[in-house]
């Protein structure tokens, strides 16, 4: 989220972003406390945690199978010749990535269209409420989370969804844990705070079976946190000088937490990591622009409110679809820069964003046969495979006007 333009109303939406994403039932409204079930936050008397001690095993847990390999890329990576037209990439990513019905919807959509997506996991969706005191968030009480914890009965399905996704070539990244967008927010965290958060996120993924007392030996993830290639921070917040060294230390190859425009991505200076920003696009029908993510569009289209009458919902759905299609047309006929679209597992405004995104992905393949819906991991490897001279020529192009 572009914080410098975010009003108090959007702050409320930001705090609720993963509430809807991880909800097991209907759309969650702002102010709800739990994403995955009936859990409650830790009592206010819980000890405060500035930087979590991490006396946990560092190795892979019993709930993962190390060294598993994904299937081959749906489109092999090749090196462009000088002057050759690049593929038109679109990367669709989801923050939260927990809610089963929507996870399965997008898996099916990916199969039907030959698309692959990136799912950024909110790690507390794997931590049952009964175990909430395992989490030591920076500068918050032990066991505190802005998105609650998991309904224990839903964790197994989430593991199955991630297993299917990984086995079919989709990507799992991290959206970290507590989703703290309100003060003291992740925007104030130090390197030590980020180290604590990531160490715990890795533990909760790799040791999900122990944390959940799983007894099914067949229920295992085909990957571990070592396979994470990148992230998106909550609400796009974070002091870059504090978080980038930590991300690099943990082996991240990209960060998707910035705001940008429709140009070719560049590496973060001083790090072997790509910056993949959400991009400013026109919001059709509202004479405004905002970042290419559902809740940024929601702020323009409905003042950040997640409910609306049917006529307004229909207008928002059409606006979102047209906004995405127009931005894609601009890059496809212009600089051919990758187009980044962010979304959440939500049914805000009558499911308008789910419907619009589904229609966009389906129609884009028909309208532009050269479009490739790929993951951030794939794009990272494609960019790394290109010659510096070719990349430089692409990066020198300005954003298209439309």
C-alpha positions as CSV (number, residue, x, y, z in Angstrom):
1,X,0.0,0.0,0.0
2,X,1.3,3.5,-0.8
3,X,1.4,4.8,2.8
4,X,2.1,8.4,2.0
5,X,-1.3,8.6,0.3
6,X,-3.2,6.4,2.8
7,X,-6.0,8.0,4.9
8,X,-7.4,6.8,8.2
9,X,-10.1,4.9,6.3
10,X,-7.5,3.0,4.3
11,X,-5.6,2.3,7.5
12,X,-8.6,0.4,8.7
13,X,-8.7,-1.6,5.5
14,X,-5.0,-2.4,5.8
15,X,-5.4,-3.8,9.2
16,X,-8.2,-6.0,7.9
17,X,-6.4,-7.1,4.7
18,X,-5.5,-10.6,5.9
19,X,-8.5,-11.0,8.1
20,X,-10.5,-11.5,4.9
21,X,-7.6,-13.4,3.3
22,X,-7.5,-16.1,5.9
23,X,-11.1,-16.2,6.9
24,X,-12.8,-19.6,6.9
25,X,-16.3,-18.2,6.3
26,X,-17.8,-15.1,4.7
27,X,-16.1,-11.8,4.1
28,X,-14.6,-10.4,7.2
29,X,-15.3,-6.8,8.1
30,X,-12.8,-4.3,9.5
31,X,-12.2,-4.7,13.2
32,X,-12.7,-8.5,13.2
33,X,-10.0,-10.2,15.3
34,X,-9.4,-13.7,13.9
35,X,-8.6,-14.9,10.4
36,X,-8.9,-18.6,10.6
37,X,-11.3,-19.4,13.4
38,X,-12.5,-18.5,16.8
39,X,-9.2,-17.6,18.4
40,X,-8.7,-14.5,20.5
41,X,-5.6,-12.4,21.0
42,X,-3.3,-13.0,23.9
43,X,-4.4,-11.4,27.2
44,X,-3.1,-7.8,27.6
45,X,-1.1,-9.1,30.6
46,X,1.1,-11.3,28.4
47,X,4.8,-10.3,28.5
48,X,5.9,-7.8,25.9
49,X,8.3,-8.9,23.2
50,X,10.7,-6.6,21.5
51,X,12.9,-9.1,19.8
52,X,11.8,-12.7,20.2
53,X,14.1,-15.3,21.7
54,X,14.2,-18.2,19.2
55,X,15.1,-21.3,21.1
56,X,13.6,-23.5,18.4
57,X,15.0,-26.2,16.2
58,X,16.7,-24.7,13.1
59,X,16.4,-27.8,11.0
60,X,13.6,-29.0,8.8
61,X,10.5,-30.3,10.7
62,X,8.6,-33.5,10.3
63,X,5.9,-31.8,8.3
64,X,8.1,-31.1,5.2
65,X,9.9,-33.2,2.7
66,X,13.2,-31.5,1.8
67,X,14.7,-31.4,-1.6
68,X,11.5,-31.8,-3.5
69,X,11.5,-30.4,-7.0
70,X,8.8,-28.5,-8.9
71,X,7.8,-29.5,-12.4
72,X,9.5,-27.9,-15.3
73,X,8.6,-24.4,-16.3
74,X,5.5,-24.2,-18.5
75,X,7.5,-22.0,-20.8
76,X,11.3,-22.7,-20.9
77,X,13.5,-19.7,-20.1
78,X,15.5,-18.5,-23.1
79,X,17.9,-15.6,-23.6
80,X,16.8,-12.7,-25.8
81,X,18.9,-11.6,-28.7
82,X,19.7,-7.9,-29.0
83,X,16.6,-6.2,-30.3
84,X,14.4,-9.2,-29.9
85,X,10.9,-8.5,-28.5
86,X,10.6,-9.8,-25.0
87,X,7.6,-11.9,-23.8
88,X,4.8,-10.0,-22.2
89,X,4.9,-11.1,-18.6
90,X,2.1,-10.7,-16.0
91,X,2.7,-11.6,-12.4
92,X,-0.5,-12.1,-10.3
93,X,0.2,-12.4,-6.6
94,X,-2.0,-12.9,-3.5
95,X,-1.4,-11.7,0.0
96,X,-2.6,-13.9,2.8
97,X,-3.1,-17.0,0.7
98,X,-5.0,-19.1,3.2
99,X,-8.7,-19.3,2.4
100,X,-9.4,-22.7,0.9
101,X,-12.2,-22.0,-1.5
102,X,-10.3,-19.1,-3.1
103,X,-7.0,-21.0,-3.2
104,X,-8.7,-23.8,-5.1
105,X,-10.5,-21.3,-7.4
106,X,-7.2,-19.8,-8.4
107,X,-5.4,-23.1,-8.8
108,X,-8.2,-24.2,-11.1
109,X,-8.0,-20.9,-13.0
110,X,-4.3,-21.4,-13.4
111,X,-4.7,-24.8,-14.8
112,X,-7.4,-23.8,-17.2
113,X,-5.4,-20.8,-18.6
114,X,-1.9,-22.1,-18.4
115,X,-1.1,-19.5,-15.8
116,X,1.0,-19.7,-12.6
117,X,0.6,-17.3,-9.7
118,X,2.6,-16.4,-6.5
119,X,0.9,-16.9,-3.2
120,X,2.4,-14.9,-0.2
121,X,1.6,-17.0,2.9
122,X,0.5,-15.3,6.1
123,X,2.3,-17.8,8.4
124,X,-0.1,-17.5,11.4
125,X,-2.7,-19.3,9.2
126,X,-0.8,-22.4,10.2
127,X,-0.6,-21.7,13.9
128,X,-3.7,-22.9,15.9
129,X,-5.1,-20.5,18.4
130,X,-4.2,-22.9,21.2
131,X,-0.6,-22.3,20.3
132,X,-0.7,-18.5,20.0
133,X,1.8,-17.9,22.8
134,X,4.5,-19.5,20.6
135,X,4.6,-16.2,18.6
136,X,6.8,-13.4,19.9
137,X,6.1,-10.4,17.7
138,X,8.4,-7.5,17.8
139,X,7.3,-4.7,20.2
140,X,3.9,-6.4,20.9
141,X,2.7,-8.7,23.7
142,X,3.6,-12.3,23.3
143,X,0.8,-14.1,21.4
144,X,-0.5,-10.9,19.8
145,X,-1.5,-10.7,16.1
146,X,-3.5,-8.2,14.0
147,X,-4.8,-11.2,12.0
148,X,-5.5,-13.7,14.7
149,X,-4.5,-17.3,14.5
150,X,-5.8,-20.4,12.8
151,X,-8.8,-22.5,13.4
152,X,-7.0,-25.8,13.9
153,X,-9.5,-27.8,11.8
154,X,-8.6,-25.7,8.7
155,X,-4.8,-26.2,8.8
156,X,-4.7,-29.6,7.0
157,X,-6.6,-28.2,4.0
158,X,-4.2,-25.3,3.8
159,X,-1.3,-27.7,3.8
160,X,-2.9,-29.7,1.0
161,X,-3.5,-26.5,-1.0
162,X,0.1,-25.4,-0.8
163,X,1.3,-28.9,-1.6
164,X,-0.9,-28.9,-4.8
165,X,0.3,-25.4,-5.7
166,X,4.0,-26.2,-5.3
167,X,3.7,-29.5,-7.2
168,X,2.0,-27.8,-10.1
169,X,4.5,-24.9,-10.4
170,X,2.9,-22.1,-8.5
171,X,5.0,-20.2,-6.0
172,X,4.8,-19.9,-2.3
173,X,6.4,-16.8,-0.8
174,X,6.0,-15.1,2.6
175,X,3.8,-12.3,3.9
176,X,5.4,-12.8,7.3
177,X,3.2,-13.2,10.5
178,X,1.4,-10.6,12.6
179,X,0.6,-8.1,9.9
180,X,1.2,-5.0,12.0
181,X,0.2,-2.0,10.0
182,X,-0.8,0.2,13.0
183,X,1.7,1.8,15.4
184,X,4.1,0.4,16.4
185,X,4.1,-1.0,12.8
186,X,6.4,-3.0,10.7
187,X,7.4,0.4,9.2
188,X,9.5,1.0,12.3
189,X,11.2,-2.4,12.6
190,X,14.9,-2.8,12.9
191,X,17.0,-5.5,11.4
192,X,16.8,-7.5,14.6
193,X,13.0,-7.3,14.5
194,X,12.9,-8.6,10.9
195,X,15.3,-11.3,11.8
196,X,13.0,-12.4,14.6
197,X,9.9,-12.3,12.4
198,X,11.4,-14.3,9.6
199,X,13.0,-16.8,11.9
200,X,9.7,-17.5,13.5
201,X,7.9,-17.5,10.1
202,X,10.3,-20.2,8.9
203,X,9.8,-22.2,12.1
204,X,6.0,-22.1,11.8
205,X,6.1,-23.4,8.2
206,X,8.8,-26.0,8.6
207,X,7.4,-27.3,11.9
208,X,3.8,-26.9,11.2
209,X,3.2,-30.6,12.0
210,X,4.7,-30.4,15.4
211,X,2.9,-27.1,16.2
212,X,-0.4,-28.7,15.1
213,X,0.2,-32.1,16.6
214,X,-0.4,-33.6,13.2
215,X,-0.6,-37.4,13.2
216,X,-1.0,-38.1,9.5
217,X,2.4,-39.2,8.2
218,X,1.2,-38.7,4.6
219,X,0.4,-35.0,5.1
220,X,3.7,-33.3,4.3
221,X,4.7,-30.2,2.4
222,X,7.0,-30.8,-0.6
223,X,9.1,-27.7,0.2
224,X,10.4,-25.9,3.2
225,X,11.0,-22.2,4.0
226,X,14.4,-22.6,2.4
227,X,12.5,-22.5,-0.9
228,X,11.1,-19.1,-0.3
229,X,12.4,-16.8,-3.0
230,X,10.8,-13.5,-1.9
231,X,8.2,-11.6,0.1
232,X,5.7,-8.8,0.3
233,X,5.7,-6.9,3.6
234,X,2.4,-5.9,5.3
235,X,1.0,-2.8,3.7
236,X,4.2,-2.3,1.8
237,X,5.8,-1.0,5.0
238,X,9.4,-1.3,6.1
239,X,12.7,0.6,6.5
240,X,14.7,-0.6,3.5
241,X,18.0,-0.1,5.1
242,X,16.9,-2.4,8.0
243,X,15.0,-5.1,6.1
244,X,17.0,-5.6,2.9
245,X,20.2,-6.9,4.7
246,X,18.0,-9.4,6.5
247,X,16.1,-10.5,3.4
248,X,19.5,-11.0,1.6
249,X,20.8,-13.0,4.6
250,X,17.8,-15.3,4.4
251,X,18.4,-15.9,0.7
252,X,15.5,-13.8,-0.8
253,X,15.9,-13.1,-4.5
254,X,13.3,-10.4,-4.7
255,X,11.1,-8.0,-2.7
256,X,7.6,-7.1,-3.8
257,X,6.9,-4.4,-1.3
258,X,7.4,-1.1,-3.1
259,X,5.3,1.3,-5.2
260,X,6.4,1.9,-8.8
261,X,5.3,2.5,-12.4
262,X,5.0,0.5,-15.5
263,X,8.7,0.1,-16.3
264,X,11.1,-2.8,-16.4
265,X,12.3,-3.9,-12.9
266,X,15.8,-3.3,-11.5
267,X,17.8,-4.9,-8.9
268,X,18.0,-3.3,-5.5
269,X,21.3,-1.4,-5.3
270,X,23.9,-3.2,-3.3
271,X,21.9,-6.5,-3.2
272,X,21.4,-9.5,-5.4
273,X,17.6,-9.0,-5.1
274,X,15.1,-7.7,-7.6
275,X,12.5,-5.0,-6.7
276,X,9.1,-6.0,-8.1
277,X,6.8,-3.0,-7.2
278,X,3.1,-2.7,-7.4
279,X,2.6,-0.2,-10.3
280,X,0.5,2.9,-10.6
281,X,-2.3,2.4,-13.1
282,X,-5.4,4.4,-14.2
283,X,-8.6,3.5,-12.3
284,X,-11.2,3.5,-15.1
285,X,-14.3,5.5,-14.4
286,X,-13.0,7.4,-11.5
287,X,-10.5,9.8,-13.1
288,X,-7.8,8.8,-10.7
289,X,-4.9,6.4,-10.5
290,X,-3.5,4.1,-7.8
291,X,-1.4,1.0,-7.3
292,X,-2.3,-2.2,-9.1
293,X,-3.8,-4.0,-6.0
294,X,-7.3,-4.6,-5.0
295,X,-7.4,-2.6,-1.7
296,X,-5.7,0.4,-3.4
297,X,-8.4,0.3,-6.1
298,X,-11.0,-0.2,-3.4
299,X,-9.9,3.1,-1.8
300,X,-10.5,5.0,-5.0
301,X,-13.7,3.1,-6.0
302,X,-15.5,2.8,-2.6
303,X,-13.5,4.9,-0.1
304,X,-12.1,1.8,1.4
305,X,-15.4,0.3,2.4
306,X,-15.7,-3.5,1.7
307,X,-19.5,-3.5,1.4
308,X,-21.6,-1.8,-1.3
309,X,-25.1,-2.1,-2.9
310,X,-25.2,-4.4,-6.0
311,X,-25.1,-1.6,-8.5
312,X,-21.9,-0.2,-6.9
313,X,-20.4,-3.7,-6.8
314,X,-21.1,-4.1,-10.5
315,X,-19.5,-0.8,-11.3
316,X,-16.4,-1.7,-9.2
317,X,-16.0,-5.0,-11.0
318,X,-16.2,-3.5,-14.4
319,X,-13.8,-0.7,-13.4
320,X,-11.3,-3.1,-12.1
321,X,-11.5,-5.3,-15.2
322,X,-11.1,-2.4,-17.5
323,X,-8.3,-0.9,-15.4
324,X,-6.3,-4.1,-15.6
325,X,-6.9,-4.6,-19.3
326,X,-6.0,-1.1,-20.2
327,X,-2.7,-1.2,-18.2
328,X,-1.9,-4.5,-19.9
329,X,-2.6,-3.1,-23.3
330,X,-0.3,-0.1,-22.5
331,X,2.7,-2.3,-21.8
332,X,1.9,-5.0,-24.4
333,X,1.9,-2.4,-27.2
334,X,4.6,-0.2,-25.5
335,X,7.7,-1.1,-23.5
336,X,6.6,-4.7,-22.8
337,X,7.4,-4.3,-19.1
338,X,6.1,-7.0,-16.8
339,X,2.8,-6.1,-15.3
340,X,2.3,-6.8,-11.6
341,X,-1.2,-7.3,-10.1
342,X,-1.8,-7.8,-6.4
343,X,-4.9,-9.3,-4.8
344,X,-6.2,-10.8,-1.6
345,X,-8.3,-13.8,-0.9
346,X,-11.4,-11.7,-0.3
347,X,-14.9,-11.3,-1.4
348,X,-15.1,-7.6,-0.9
349,X,-17.9,-5.6,-2.6
350,X,-19.9,-8.6,-3.6
351,X,-16.8,-10.5,-4.8
352,X,-16.0,-7.8,-7.4
353,X,-12.2,-8.2,-7.3
354,X,-12.3,-12.0,-7.6
355,X,-14.7,-11.8,-10.5
356,X,-12.7,-9.0,-12.2
357,X,-9.4,-10.7,-11.8
358,X,-10.7,-14.0,-13.0
359,X,-12.2,-12.4,-16.1
360,X,-8.9,-10.4,-16.7
361,X,-6.8,-13.6,-16.6
362,X,-9.1,-15.5,-18.8
363,X,-9.6,-12.7,-21.4
364,X,-5.9,-11.6,-21.5
365,X,-4.9,-14.9,-22.9
366,X,-7.4,-14.6,-25.7
367,X,-6.7,-10.9,-26.4
368,X,-2.9,-11.2,-26.3
369,X,-1.7,-14.6,-27.3
370,X,1.9,-13.7,-26.3
371,X,1.0,-12.9,-22.7
372,X,2.6,-15.2,-20.0
373,X,1.2,-15.3,-16.5
374,X,4.2,-16.4,-14.5
375,X,5.4,-16.3,-10.9
376,X,7.9,-13.9,-9.4
377,X,10.3,-16.7,-9.0
378,X,10.1,-17.4,-12.8
379,X,10.5,-13.8,-13.6
380,X,13.6,-13.6,-11.3
381,X,15.2,-16.5,-13.1
382,X,14.2,-15.1,-16.6
383,X,15.8,-11.7,-15.8
384,X,18.9,-13.3,-14.4
385,X,19.3,-15.3,-17.6
386,X,19.4,-12.2,-19.8
387,X,22.5,-10.4,-20.9
388,X,23.3,-7.1,-19.0
389,X,23.2,-5.2,-22.3
390,X,19.7,-6.4,-23.2
391,X,18.4,-5.8,-19.7
392,X,19.9,-2.3,-19.7
393,X,18.2,-1.5,-23.0
394,X,14.8,-2.6,-21.6
395,X,15.3,-0.7,-18.4
396,X,16.1,2.6,-20.2
397,X,12.6,2.7,-21.6
398,X,10.1,5.0,-19.9
399,X,6.6,4.0,-18.8
400,X,4.0,4.0,-21.5
401,X,1.4,6.8,-21.6
402,X,-2.2,5.8,-22.0
